[in-house]
Amino acid sequence: MKDTYKQIQVVLDDITRLNVDAIVNAANNSLLGGGGVDGAIHRAAGKELLEECRTLGGCATGESKMTKAYKLPCKKIIHTVGPIWKGGDQREAQLLASCYDTALKLAEENQLTSIAFPCISTGVYHYPRKEAAKIALETIFKHIRNGAYKGDILLCCFLPEDAQIYEQLLKEHLYDKS
Ligand code: AR6
């Protein structure tokens, strides 16, 4: 069980600075940029990213699409679209899990060895932080347990509070299973 945790790291950083195989973008259905982490990624990657995104035809909520990373230090960007929080009875949990699931499937299919996730949907889309973190970890654990994804997974937090939530959940989970 402990091996599961070796693959997961919680980092407090700006995701655009990370030198990993892929960073995940918390985008919107248009894939044409926005605020938050999406805005930061588009600004740092440069206008060629927007040009490539224009060719993708948008992205459904819960799905993921991959592009090049242009001026970023990472190799690829996996754009995913999280659900807007509407109180919890609009399949938000299922759609958020699907973001992590489809992003990790792309990482597996493309033999990526490191991927960094922001806290999808917890900013402009208002998903409750702790609930979102639990869904992220559950979905990531499933991928690690079934052995399909063997690389590193960075949980990239911009706010110290998000890093604390992940650290606490990981500690509780480790304690439960030991
Ligand atoms: N590095 C890492 N995390 C960041 C960064 C950064 N540079 N900047 C913000 N965050 P949000 P959402 C964190 O709002 O809720 C956009 O307009 C932030 O603290 O970026 O999925 C899109 O176009 C929070 O924890 O994404 C969509 O319209 C997390 O990233 C909409 O926002 C997600 O916050 C998507 O909303």
Residues whose N, C-alpha, C, O or C-beta is under 5 A from the ligand:
A	BS01	AR6	D13 D14 I15 T16 A26 A27 N28 G33 G34 G35 G36 V37 D38 A40 G82 P118 C119 I120 S121 T122 G123 V124 Y125 H126 C156 C157 F158 L159
